[in-house]
């Protein structure tokens, strides 16, 4: 790809670095798929899954980590500067990196969903509810990728509209992506809540002493 004339040397270097990272990730994914097809590794070995009540070292623990990753992404996937304005620097490298970051989150959400929906699973009612939340998380994370891709397209394509109009489109698409990522993280936590064992509730039973009436004895004998 030829260097766009509006990109500075630093921005072009960042863009090329992101492209190299993307190529490396794609190569790793292709290698992983080849190992899966050869039976060398399991496609779901990253996640421990069970429909049984679980502790922090099993699947719900992995859900907590995944939800935390979504929350961290909300802090890093930003568009506006500290003044609340769209930066004047070229945004294509930034939006491209953010789209790739959201895509990795979407892949992770889909991997957990695939594991939970294995055909050999017989889920409980709580498990079915958790599955619905995971499906929502996968769909929302995919929608976030689409919104960021739309923002990247808006920034990259020449436009006859005023720059202010283009910036509004960027802000709206970016806000949609952040909203969907937040909701995806919430859905993952809701899935964990469905299958996690309920917390123990300790109740204190108070007993009140009741004075017992004396049992009646045998009737008195009357001597005549």
C-alpha positions as CSV (number, residue, x, y, z in Angstrom):
1,X,0.0,0.0,0.0
2,X,1.3,3.4,-0.9
3,X,1.7,6.0,1.8
4,X,-1.2,8.4,1.9
5,X,0.0,12.0,1.5
6,X,-1.7,13.3,4.6
7,X,0.1,10.9,6.9
8,X,3.3,12.1,8.7
9,X,6.4,10.0,9.0
10,X,5.4,9.0,12.6
11,X,1.8,8.1,11.6
12,X,2.9,6.1,8.6
13,X,5.4,4.2,10.8
14,X,2.6,3.4,13.3
15,X,0.3,2.3,10.5
16,X,2.9,0.0,9.1
17,X,3.6,-1.4,12.5
18,X,-0.1,-2.1,13.0
19,X,-0.2,-3.8,9.6
20,X,2.8,-6.0,10.5
21,X,1.0,-6.9,13.8
22,X,-2.1,-7.9,11.9
23,X,-0.1,-10.1,9.5
24,X,1.6,-11.8,12.5
25,X,-1.8,-12.4,14.2
26,X,-3.3,-13.8,11.0
27,X,-0.2,-16.1,10.6
28,X,-0.6,-17.3,14.2
29,X,-4.3,-18.0,13.7
30,X,-3.6,-19.9,10.5
31,X,-1.0,-22.0,12.3
32,X,-3.4,-22.7,15.2
33,X,-6.1,-23.8,12.8
34,X,-3.7,-26.2,11.1
35,X,-2.7,-27.7,14.5
36,X,-6.4,-28.1,15.4
37,X,-7.2,-29.8,12.1
38,X,-4.2,-32.1,12.7
39,X,-5.5,-33.0,16.2
40,X,-2.3,-31.6,17.8
41,X,-4.2,-29.2,20.1
42,X,-7.8,-28.6,21.2
43,X,-9.5,-25.5,19.9
44,X,-11.0,-24.8,23.3
45,X,-8.1,-25.6,25.5
46,X,-7.8,-22.1,26.8
47,X,-11.1,-22.3,28.7
48,X,-12.1,-24.7,31.5
49,X,-15.8,-25.3,31.2
50,X,-18.4,-27.2,33.1
51,X,-22.1,-26.9,33.8
52,X,-21.6,-28.1,37.3
53,X,-21.3,-25.5,40.2
54,X,-17.9,-23.9,39.7
55,X,-15.3,-22.2,41.8
56,X,-13.0,-19.4,40.9
57,X,-10.6,-21.7,39.1
58,X,-13.1,-23.0,36.5
59,X,-15.1,-21.4,33.8
60,X,-16.7,-18.6,35.7
61,X,-13.2,-17.4,36.7
62,X,-12.4,-17.2,33.0
63,X,-15.5,-15.2,32.4
64,X,-14.4,-12.7,35.1
65,X,-11.1,-12.3,33.2
66,X,-12.9,-11.9,29.9
67,X,-15.3,-9.3,31.3
68,X,-12.4,-7.4,32.8
69,X,-10.7,-7.4,29.4
70,X,-13.8,-5.8,27.9
71,X,-13.8,-3.2,30.7
72,X,-10.1,-2.4,30.1
73,X,-10.9,-2.0,26.4
74,X,-13.4,0.7,27.3
75,X,-10.6,2.7,28.8
76,X,-8.3,2.4,25.9
77,X,-10.6,2.6,22.9
78,X,-11.2,6.3,22.9
79,X,-11.5,8.9,20.1
80,X,-11.8,12.3,21.7
81,X,-8.9,14.2,23.2
82,X,-8.8,15.6,26.7
83,X,-10.7,18.7,25.5
84,X,-13.5,16.5,24.2
85,X,-12.7,17.2,20.5
86,X,-11.8,14.9,17.6
87,X,-8.0,15.1,17.2
88,X,-6.7,17.0,14.2
89,X,-4.0,14.3,13.5
90,X,-4.7,11.5,10.9
91,X,-7.0,9.0,12.6
92,X,-6.7,6.0,10.3
93,X,-3.9,4.2,12.2
94,X,-5.7,4.8,15.5
95,X,-9.0,3.5,14.2
96,X,-7.4,0.5,12.6
97,X,-5.7,-0.5,15.8
98,X,-8.9,-0.1,17.8
99,X,-10.9,-2.1,15.3
100,X,-8.3,-4.9,15.6
101,X,-8.5,-4.7,19.4
102,X,-12.3,-5.1,19.3
103,X,-11.9,-8.0,16.8
104,X,-9.7,-9.9,19.3
105,X,-12.4,-9.4,22.0
106,X,-15.1,-10.6,19.6
107,X,-13.0,-13.7,18.8
108,X,-12.6,-14.4,22.6
109,X,-16.3,-14.0,23.2
110,X,-17.1,-16.4,20.3
111,X,-14.6,-19.0,21.6
112,X,-16.3,-19.1,25.0
113,X,-19.7,-19.3,23.3
114,X,-18.6,-22.2,21.1
115,X,-17.3,-24.0,24.2
116,X,-20.5,-23.5,26.1
117,X,-22.6,-24.6,23.1
118,X,-20.7,-27.9,22.5
119,X,-23.1,-30.6,21.3
120,X,-22.1,-32.9,24.2
121,X,-23.3,-30.4,26.8
122,X,-26.6,-30.9,28.6
123,X,-27.1,-27.5,30.2
124,X,-29.3,-26.8,33.2
125,X,-31.9,-24.0,33.1
126,X,-29.3,-21.7,34.5
127,X,-26.9,-22.8,31.9
128,X,-29.3,-22.0,29.1
129,X,-29.8,-18.5,30.5
130,X,-26.0,-18.1,30.7
131,X,-25.8,-19.3,27.1
132,X,-28.2,-16.6,26.0
133,X,-26.1,-13.9,27.7
134,X,-22.9,-15.3,26.0
135,X,-24.7,-15.1,22.6
136,X,-25.6,-11.5,23.3
137,X,-22.0,-10.8,24.2
138,X,-20.7,-12.3,21.0
139,X,-23.3,-10.4,18.9
140,X,-22.5,-7.1,20.7
141,X,-18.8,-7.4,20.3
142,X,-19.2,-8.2,16.6
143,X,-21.4,-5.1,16.3
144,X,-18.6,-3.0,17.9
145,X,-16.1,-4.2,15.3
146,X,-18.6,-3.2,12.6
147,X,-19.0,0.3,14.1
148,X,-15.2,0.8,14.3
149,X,-14.8,-0.4,10.7
150,X,-17.5,2.1,9.7
151,X,-15.6,4.8,11.5
152,X,-12.4,3.8,9.7
153,X,-14.1,3.9,6.4
154,X,-15.6,7.3,7.1
155,X,-12.2,8.6,7.9
156,X,-10.4,7.0,5.0
157,X,-12.8,7.8,2.1
158,X,-12.7,11.2,0.5
159,X,-15.8,13.2,1.3
160,X,-17.4,16.3,0.0
161,X,-19.0,17.0,3.3
162,X,-17.6,19.5,5.7
163,X,-15.0,18.2,8.1
164,X,-17.3,18.9,11.0
165,X,-19.9,16.5,9.5
166,X,-17.3,13.8,9.0
167,X,-16.2,14.2,12.6
168,X,-19.8,13.9,13.8
169,X,-20.1,10.6,11.9
170,X,-16.9,9.4,13.5
171,X,-18.0,10.3,17.0
172,X,-21.4,8.5,16.6
173,X,-19.9,5.3,15.1
174,X,-17.2,5.3,17.9
175,X,-19.8,5.9,20.6
176,X,-21.8,3.0,19.3
177,X,-18.8,0.7,19.4
178,X,-17.9,1.7,23.0
179,X,-21.6,1.2,24.0
180,X,-21.7,-2.3,22.5
181,X,-18.4,-3.3,24.1
182,X,-19.7,-2.2,27.5
183,X,-22.9,-4.1,27.1
184,X,-20.9,-7.2,25.9
185,X,-18.9,-7.1,29.1
186,X,-22.1,-6.8,31.2
187,X,-23.6,-9.8,29.4
188,X,-20.5,-11.9,30.2
189,X,-20.8,-11.0,33.9
190,X,-24.5,-11.9,33.7
191,X,-23.6,-15.2,32.2
192,X,-21.2,-15.9,35.1
193,X,-23.8,-14.9,37.6
194,X,-26.2,-17.5,36.2
195,X,-23.9,-20.5,36.7
196,X,-21.9,-19.4,39.8
197,X,-23.0,-21.0,43.0
198,X,-25.2,-18.7,45.1
199,X,-23.5,-17.2,48.2
200,X,-24.0,-18.9,51.5
201,X,-26.5,-17.1,53.6
202,X,-26.1,-17.5,57.3
203,X,-29.3,-17.0,59.3
204,X,-29.6,-16.7,63.0
205,X,-32.5,-18.4,64.6
206,X,-33.6,-16.9,67.9
207,X,-35.5,-19.0,70.4
208,X,-37.7,-17.5,73.0
209,X,-38.1,-19.4,76.2
210,X,-41.8,-20.1,77.1
211,X,-42.7,-20.9,80.6
212,X,-44.1,-24.4,80.8
213,X,-47.2,-24.9,82.9
214,X,-46.8,-27.8,85.3
215,X,-48.4,-31.0,84.1
216,X,-51.5,-31.9,86.1
217,X,-51.0,-34.7,88.6
218,X,-53.5,-37.4,89.5
219,X,-56.8,-36.2,90.9
220,X,-56.8,-36.0,94.7
221,X,-58.6,-38.8,96.5
222,X,-61.5,-37.8,98.7
223,X,-62.0,-39.9,101.8
224,X,-65.4,-40.3,103.0
